[in-house]
Amino acid sequence: MPRETEPSFNERAFLLQALQDNLRLDGRPLDAYRHLDISFGDDYGVADVRLGKTRVLTRISASIAAPRPDRKFDGIFTITTELSPLASPAFESGRQSDLETHLSRILETSLRRSQALSTESLCLVAGQKVWSLRADVHVLDYDGGLVDACCLSTLAALRHFRIADTSITGGELTVYTPLERDPVPLALLHHPLCVTLNFFESGEKWLVDATLMEQQCSQGEIVVAANPQGEVCLVQKGGGGQVDALLVLRCVEVAMVKVRELDKVMDGALEGDAKRRDKGGMSRELRAENER
């Protein structure tokens, strides 16, 4: 299986020496993210996140399906990841790598198992018909920060997505087109985001949003998933090296601050997209007309 090109001895030594002086090769502070850009497609539920040179595209799709036998009142929500060979020569199409498995498990825990999306709201006819929601996460470019970028992209796509409105009359389900009724937002209970911190020298030095080279030179990482309200959904340590319990608590504190910052960036991107779609205030006038 192909692997990422490892940093040379001189590159590794230079990076570690710079970290001892609290310097990073790109000039960022140790606790700063790279430039973050969140954009949305013409269709609802398509989010494109660029974190430095890392780029992730997520698309949300919905279809009507039968519920699972053990969850008759809950809809279905699945997350699939794809690491394209276009993003890195280390990724192979059609073969799941350890990194893809690691990514899938974190997204599954932080977004689905934390009940960020109310699956009960996806139920249409109890025991017969529910909405089946699928998030397809495509990694288009890779330069570190993959977990954070994928979580950002998936949550942004969920918040941006609109699902068709429905009604039941006489036991018959009616699904309305966007021309008949405006699609409705998903029922999201909270907004969890992931923050990855890489540590060096057994926790003496740590940094946020490591590039690929910084990630390769680090001893390990700690992934914290939390929402802006301060509720922790996941804490996971990866890689070798021992870390002190106090370091883990410090990482959680830093992650809380970063989650709120990322959430504000996402809010701004969503507001900007809403204004772009509502040119001249036509959507507001149509909603007022429908209410009358």
Contacts in CASP RR format, 6 or more apart in sequence:
PFRMAT RR
TARGET T0000
AUTHOR 0000-0000-0000
METHOD contacts of the structure
MODEL  1
MPRETEPSFNERAFLLQALQDNLRLDGRPLDAYRHLDISFGDDYGVADVR
LGKTRVLTRISASIAAPRPDRKFDGIFTITTELSPLASPAFESGRQSDLE
THLSRILETSLRRSQALSTESLCLVAGQKVWSLRADVHVLDYDGGLVDAC
CLSTLAALRHFRIADTSITGGELTVYTPLERDPVPLALLHHPLCVTLNFF
ESGEKWLVDATLMEQQCSQGEIVVAANPQGEVCLVQKGGGGQVDALLVLR
CVEVAMVKVRELDKVMDGALEGDAKRRDKGGMSRELRAENER
1 90 0 8 1.000
1 92 0 8 1.000
1 95 0 8 1.000
1 97 0 8 1.000
2 89 0 8 1.000
2 90 0 8 1.000
2 92 0 8 1.000
3 90 0 8 1.000
4 88 0 8 1.000
4 89 0 8 1.000
4 90 0 8 1.000
4 212 0 8 1.000
4 216 0 8 1.000
6 216 0 8 1.000
7 15 0 8 1.000
7 213 0 8 1.000
7 216 0 8 1.000
7 217 0 8 1.000
11 213 0 8 1.000
12 217 0 8 1.000
14 25 0 8 1.000
15 25 0 8 1.000
15 213 0 8 1.000
15 214 0 8 1.000
15 217 0 8 1.000
16 200 0 8 1.000
16 217 0 8 1.000
18 24 0 8 1.000
18 25 0 8 1.000
19 30 0 8 1.000
19 200 0 8 1.000
19 205 0 8 1.000
19 207 0 8 1.000
20 205 0 8 1.000
22 30 0 8 1.000
24 30 0 8 1.000
24 207 0 8 1.000
24 214 0 8 1.000
25 211 0 8 1.000
25 213 0 8 1.000
25 214 0 8 1.000
26 34 0 8 1.000
26 211 0 8 1.000
28 34 0 8 1.000
30 205 0 8 1.000
30 206 0 8 1.000
30 207 0 8 1.000
30 208 0 8 1.000
31 207 0 8 1.000
31 208 0 8 1.000
31 254 0 8 1.000
31 258 0 8 1.000
32 208 0 8 1.000
32 209 0 8 1.000
33 51 0 8 1.000
33 208 0 8 1.000
33 209 0 8 1.000
33 258 0 8 1.000
33 261 0 8 1.000
33 262 0 8 1.000
34 51 0 8 1.000
34 52 0 8 1.000
34 209 0 8 1.000
34 211 0 8 1.000
35 50 0 8 1.000
35 51 0 8 1.000
35 52 0 8 1.000
36 49 0 8 1.000
36 50 0 8 1.000
36 51 0 8 1.000
36 52 0 8 1.000
36 152 0 8 1.000
36 262 0 8 1.000
36 265 0 8 1.000
37 49 0 8 1.000
37 50 0 8 1.000
38 47 0 8 1.000
38 48 0 8 1.000
38 49 0 8 1.000
38 50 0 8 1.000
38 152 0 8 1.000
38 156 0 8 1.000
38 265 0 8 1.000
38 266 0 8 1.000
38 269 0 8 1.000
39 47 0 8 1.000
39 48 0 8 1.000
39 269 0 8 1.000
39 273 0 8 1.000
40 46 0 8 1.000
40 47 0 8 1.000
40 48 0 8 1.000
40 156 0 8 1.000
40 160 0 8 1.000
40 269 0 8 1.000
40 270 0 8 1.000
40 273 0 8 1.000
41 47 0 8 1.000
41 48 0 8 1.000
44 60 0 8 1.000
44 160 0 8 1.000
44 161 0 8 1.000
44 162 0 8 1.000
44 183 0 8 1.000
45 58 0 8 1.000
45 59 0 8 1.000
45 60 0 8 1.000
45 157 0 8 1.000
45 158 0 8 1.000
45 160 0 8 1.000
45 161 0 8 1.000
45 162 0 8 1.000
46 57 0 8 1.000
46 58 0 8 1.000
46 59 0 8 1.000
46 60 0 8 1.000
46 157 0 8 1.000
46 160 0 8 1.000
47 57 0 8 1.000
47 58 0 8 1.000
47 153 0 8 1.000
47 154 0 8 1.000
47 156 0 8 1.000
47 157 0 8 1.000
47 160 0 8 1.000
48 55 0 8 1.000
48 56 0 8 1.000
48 57 0 8 1.000
48 153 0 8 1.000
49 55 0 8 1.000
49 56 0 8 1.000
49 57 0 8 1.000
49 58 0 8 1.000
49 149 0 8 1.000
49 152 0 8 1.000
49 153 0 8 1.000
49 156 0 8 1.000
50 141 0 8 1.000
51 145 0 8 1.000
51 148 0 8 1.000
51 149 0 8 1.000
51 152 0 8 1.000
51 209 0 8 1.000
52 143 0 8 1.000
53 141 0 8 1.000
53 143 0 8 1.000
54 139 0 8 1.000
54 141 0 8 1.000
54 142 0 8 1.000
54 143 0 8 1.000
54 144 0 8 1.000
54 145 0 8 1.000
54 146 0 8 1.000
54 149 0 8 1.000
55 87 0 8 1.000
55 139 0 8 1.000
55 140 0 8 1.000
55 141 0 8 1.000
55 149 0 8 1.000
56 137 0 8 1.000
56 138 0 8 1.000
56 139 0 8 1.000
56 140 0 8 1.000
56 146 0 8 1.000
56 149 0 8 1.000
56 150 0 8 1.000
56 152 0 8 1.000
56 153 0 8 1.000
57 137 0 8 1.000
57 138 0 8 1.000
57 140 0 8 1.000
57 153 0 8 1.000
58 135 0 8 1.000
58 136 0 8 1.000
58 137 0 8 1.000
58 138 0 8 1.000
58 150 0 8 1.000
58 153 0 8 1.000
58 154 0 8 1.000
58 156 0 8 1.000
58 157 0 8 1.000
59 135 0 8 1.000
59 136 0 8 1.000
59 138 0 8 1.000
59 157 0 8 1.000
60 133 0 8 1.000
60 134 0 8 1.000
60 135 0 8 1.000
60 136 0 8 1.000
60 157 0 8 1.000
60 158 0 8 1.000
60 160 0 8 1.000
60 161 0 8 1.000
61 133 0 8 1.000
61 134 0 8 1.000
61 136 0 8 1.000
62 131 0 8 1.000
62 132 0 8 1.000
62 133 0 8 1.000
62 134 0 8 1.000
62 161 0 8 1.000
62 163 0 8 1.000
62 164 0 8 1.000
63 131 0 8 1.000
63 132 0 8 1.000
63 134 0 8 1.000
64 124 0 8 1.000
64 129 0 8 1.000
64 130 0 8 1.000
64 131 0 8 1.000
64 132 0 8 1.000
64 175 0 8 1.000
65 76 0 8 1.000
65 129 0 8 1.000
65 130 0 8 1.000
65 131 0 8 1.000
65 132 0 8 1.000
66 127 0 8 1.000
66 128 0 8 1.000
66 129 0 8 1.000
66 130 0 8 1.000
67 73 0 8 1.000
67 74 0 8 1.000
67 75 0 8 1.000
67 76 0 8 1.000
67 123 0 8 1.000
67 127 0 8 1.000
67 128 0 8 1.000
67 129 0 8 1.000
67 130 0 8 1.000
68 74 0 8 1.000
68 76 0 8 1.000
71 119 0 8 1.000
72 126 0 8 1.000
72 127 0 8 1.000
73 120 0 8 1.000
73 123 0 8 1.000
73 126 0 8 1.000
73 127 0 8 1.000
74 119 0 8 1.000
74 120 0 8 1.000
74 122 0 8 1.000
74 123 0 8 1.000
74 130 0 8 1.000
75 119 0 8 1.000
75 120 0 8 1.000
75 122 0 8 1.000
75 123 0 8 1.000
75 130 0 8 1.000
75 131 0 8 1.000
75 132 0 8 1.000
75 133 0 8 1.000
76 119 0 8 1.000
76 122 0 8 1.000
76 130 0 8 1.000
76 131 0 8 1.000
76 132 0 8 1.000
76 133 0 8 1.000
77 112 0 8 1.000
77 117 0 8 1.000
77 119 0 8 1.000
77 122 0 8 1.000
77 133 0 8 1.000
77 134 0 8 1.000
77 135 0 8 1.000
78 112 0 8 1.000
78 132 0 8 1.000
78 133 0 8 1.000
78 134 0 8 1.000
78 135 0 8 1.000
79 104 0 8 1.000
79 107 0 8 1.000
79 108 0 8 1.000
79 111 0 8 1.000
79 112 0 8 1.000
79 134 0 8 1.000
79 135 0 8 1.000
79 137 0 8 1.000
79 154 0 8 1.000
80 104 0 8 1.000
80 134 0 8 1.000
80 135 0 8 1.000
80 136 0 8 1.000
80 137 0 8 1.000
81 100 0 8 1.000
81 103 0 8 1.000
81 104 0 8 1.000
81 107 0 8 1.000
81 137 0 8 1.000
81 139 0 8 1.000
81 150 0 8 1.000
82 136 0 8 1.000
82 137 0 8 1.000
82 138 0 8 1.000
82 139 0 8 1.000
83 91 0 8 1.000
83 97 0 8 1.000
83 99 0 8 1.000
83 100 0 8 1.000
83 103 0 8 1.000
83 139 0 8 1.000
83 142 0 8 1.000
84 91 0 8 1.000
84 93 0 8 1.000
84 138 0 8 1.000
84 139 0 8 1.000
84 140 0 8 1.000
85 91 0 8 1.000
85 92 0 8 1.000
85 93 0 8 1.000
86 140 0 8 1.000
86 141 0 8 1.000
87 139 0 8 1.000
87 140 0 8 1.000
87 141 0 8 1.000
87 142 0 8 1.000
88 142 0 8 1.000
90 97 0 8 1.000
91 97 0 8 1.000
91 139 0 8 1.000
91 142 0 8 1.000
99 146 0 8 1.000
102 147 0 8 1.000
103 146 0 8 1.000
103 147 0 8 1.000
103 150 0 8 1.000
106 147 0 8 1.000
106 151 0 8 1.000
106 194 0 8 1.000
106 223 0 8 1.000
106 225 0 8 1.000
106 234 0 8 1.000
106 236 0 8 1.000
107 137 0 8 1.000
107 150 0 8 1.000
107 151 0 8 1.000
107 154 0 8 1.000
109 225 0 8 1.000
109 233 0 8 1.000
109 234 0 8 1.000
110 116 0 8 1.000
110 151 0 8 1.000
110 192 0 8 1.000
110 193 0 8 1.000
110 194 0 8 1.000
110 225 0 8 1.000
110 233 0 8 1.000
110 234 0 8 1.000
111 117 0 8 1.000
111 151 0 8 1.000
111 154 0 8 1.000
111 155 0 8 1.000
111 158 0 8 1.000
111 192 0 8 1.000
114 190 0 8 1.000
114 192 0 8 1.000
114 225 0 8 1.000
114 233 0 8 1.000
114 234 0 8 1.000
115 189 0 8 1.000
116 155 0 8 1.000
116 158 0 8 1.000
116 188 0 8 1.000
116 189 0 8 1.000
116 190 0 8 1.000
116 191 0 8 1.000
116 192 0 8 1.000
117 133 0 8 1.000
117 158 0 8 1.000
117 186 0 8 1.000
117 187 0 8 1.000
117 188 0 8 1.000
117 189 0 8 1.000
118 187 0 8 1.000
118 188 0 8 1.000
118 189 0 8 1.000
121 186 0 8 1.000
121 187 0 8 1.000
122 130 0 8 1.000
122 131 0 8 1.000
122 132 0 8 1.000
122 133 0 8 1.000
123 130 0 8 1.000
123 131 0 8 1.000
124 130 0 8 1.000
124 131 0 8 1.000
124 166 0 8 1.000
124 168 0 8 1.000
124 173 0 8 1.000
125 168 0 8 1.000
125 171 0 8 1.000
125 173 0 8 1.000
129 173 0 8 1.000
131 163 0 8 1.000
133 163 0 8 1.000
133 186 0 8 1.000
135 154 0 8 1.000
135 157 0 8 1.000
135 158 0 8 1.000
137 150 0 8 1.000
137 153 0 8 1.000
137 154 0 8 1.000
139 146 0 8 1.000
139 150 0 8 1.000
142 212 0 8 1.000
143 211 0 8 1.000
143 212 0 8 1.000
144 210 0 8 1.000
144 211 0 8 1.000
144 212 0 8 1.000
144 215 0 8 1.000
145 196 0 8 1.000
145 209 0 8 1.000
145 210 0 8 1.000
145 211 0 8 1.000
145 215 0 8 1.000
147 194 0 8 1.000
147 196 0 8 1.000
147 223 0 8 1.000
148 193 0 8 1.000
148 194 0 8 1.000
148 195 0 8 1.000
148 196 0 8 1.000
148 209 0 8 1.000
148 262 0 8 1.000
150 194 0 8 1.000
151 192 0 8 1.000
151 193 0 8 1.000
151 194 0 8 1.000
151 225 0 8 1.000
152 193 0 8 1.000
152 194 0 8 1.000
152 262 0 8 1.000
152 266 0 8 1.000
155 191 0 8 1.000
155 192 0 8 1.000
155 193 0 8 1.000
155 266 0 8 1.000
156 266 0 8 1.000
156 269 0 8 1.000
156 270 0 8 1.000
158 186 0 8 1.000
158 188 0 8 1.000
159 185 0 8 1.000
159 186 0 8 1.000
159 188 0 8 1.000
159 191 0 8 1.000
159 266 0 8 1.000
159 270 0 8 1.000
160 270 0 8 1.000
160 273 0 8 1.000
161 185 0 8 1.000
161 186 0 8 1.000
162 182 0 8 1.000
162 183 0 8 1.000
162 184 0 8 1.000
162 185 0 8 1.000
163 183 0 8 1.000
163 184 0 8 1.000
163 185 0 8 1.000
163 186 0 8 1.000
164 175 0 8 1.000
164 176 0 8 1.000
164 177 0 8 1.000
164 178 0 8 1.000
164 181 0 8 1.000
164 183 0 8 1.000
165 175 0 8 1.000
165 176 0 8 1.000
165 181 0 8 1.000
165 182 0 8 1.000
165 183 0 8 1.000
165 184 0 8 1.000
166 173 0 8 1.000
166 174 0 8 1.000
166 175 0 8 1.000
166 176 0 8 1.000
167 173 0 8 1.000
167 174 0 8 1.000
167 176 0 8 1.000
168 174 0 8 1.000
182 286 0 8 1.000
182 287 0 8 1.000
182 290 0 8 1.000
190 227 0 8 1.000
190 229 0 8 1.000
190 231 0 8 1.000
191 227 0 8 1.000
191 228 0 8 1.000
191 263 0 8 1.000
191 266 0 8 1.000
192 225 0 8 1.000
192 226 0 8 1.000
192 227 0 8 1.000
192 233 0 8 1.000
192 234 0 8 1.000
193 225 0 8 1.000
193 226 0 8 1.000
193 227 0 8 1.000
193 259 0 8 1.000
193 262 0 8 1.000
193 263 0 8 1.000
194 223 0 8 1.000
194 224 0 8 1.000
194 225 0 8 1.000
194 234 0 8 1.000
195 208 0 8 1.000
195 223 0 8 1.000
195 224 0 8 1.000
195 225 0 8 1.000
195 226 0 8 1.000
195 254 0 8 1.000
195 255 0 8 1.000
195 258 0 8 1.000
195 259 0 8 1.000
195 262 0 8 1.000
196 208 0 8 1.000
196 209 0 8 1.000
196 210 0 8 1.000
196 221 0 8 1.000
196 222 0 8 1.000
196 223 0 8 1.000
196 224 0 8 1.000
197 206 0 8 1.000
197 207 0 8 1.000
197 208 0 8 1.000
197 221 0 8 1.000
197 222 0 8 1.000
197 223 0 8 1.000
197 224 0 8 1.000
197 251 0 8 1.000
197 254 0 8 1.000
197 255 0 8 1.000
198 206 0 8 1.000
198 207 0 8 1.000
198 210 0 8 1.000
198 214 0 8 1.000
198 215 0 8 1.000
198 218 0 8 1.000
198 220 0 8 1.000
198 221 0 8 1.000
199 205 0 8 1.000
199 206 0 8 1.000
199 218 0 8 1.000
199 219 0 8 1.000
199 220 0 8 1.000
199 221 0 8 1.000
199 222 0 8 1.000
199 243 0 8 1.000
199 247 0 8 1.000
200 206 0 8 1.000
200 207 0 8 1.000
200 217 0 8 1.000
200 218 0 8 1.000
200 219 0 8 1.000
201 219 0 8 1.000
202 219 0 8 1.000
202 241 0 8 1.000
202 242 0 8 1.000
202 243 0 8 1.000
203 219 0 8 1.000
203 243 0 8 1.000
203 244 0 8 1.000
203 247 0 8 1.000
206 247 0 8 1.000
206 251 0 8 1.000
207 214 0 8 1.000
208 254 0 8 1.000
208 258 0 8 1.000
210 218 0 8 1.000
210 221 0 8 1.000
215 221 0 8 1.000
219 239 0 8 1.000
219 240 0 8 1.000
219 241 0 8 1.000
220 237 0 8 1.000
220 238 0 8 1.000
220 239 0 8 1.000
220 240 0 8 1.000
220 241 0 8 1.000
221 237 0 8 1.000
221 238 0 8 1.000
221 239 0 8 1.000
222 235 0 8 1.000
222 236 0 8 1.000
222 237 0 8 1.000
222 238 0 8 1.000
222 243 0 8 1.000
222 247 0 8 1.000
222 248 0 8 1.000
222 251 0 8 1.000
223 234 0 8 1.000
223 235 0 8 1.000
223 236 0 8 1.000
223 237 0 8 1.000
223 238 0 8 1.000
224 232 0 8 1.000
224 234 0 8 1.000
224 235 0 8 1.000
224 251 0 8 1.000
224 252 0 8 1.000
224 255 0 8 1.000
225 232 0 8 1.000
225 233 0 8 1.000
225 234 0 8 1.000
225 235 0 8 1.000
226 232 0 8 1.000
226 233 0 8 1.000
226 252 0 8 1.000
226 255 0 8 1.000
226 256 0 8 1.000
226 259 0 8 1.000
227 233 0 8 1.000
227 259 0 8 1.000
228 259 0 8 1.000
228 260 0 8 1.000
228 263 0 8 1.000
230 256 0 8 1.000
230 259 0 8 1.000
232 252 0 8 1.000
235 248 0 8 1.000
235 252 0 8 1.000
237 243 0 8 1.000
237 248 0 8 1.000
277 283 0 8 1.000
278 284 0 8 1.000
END
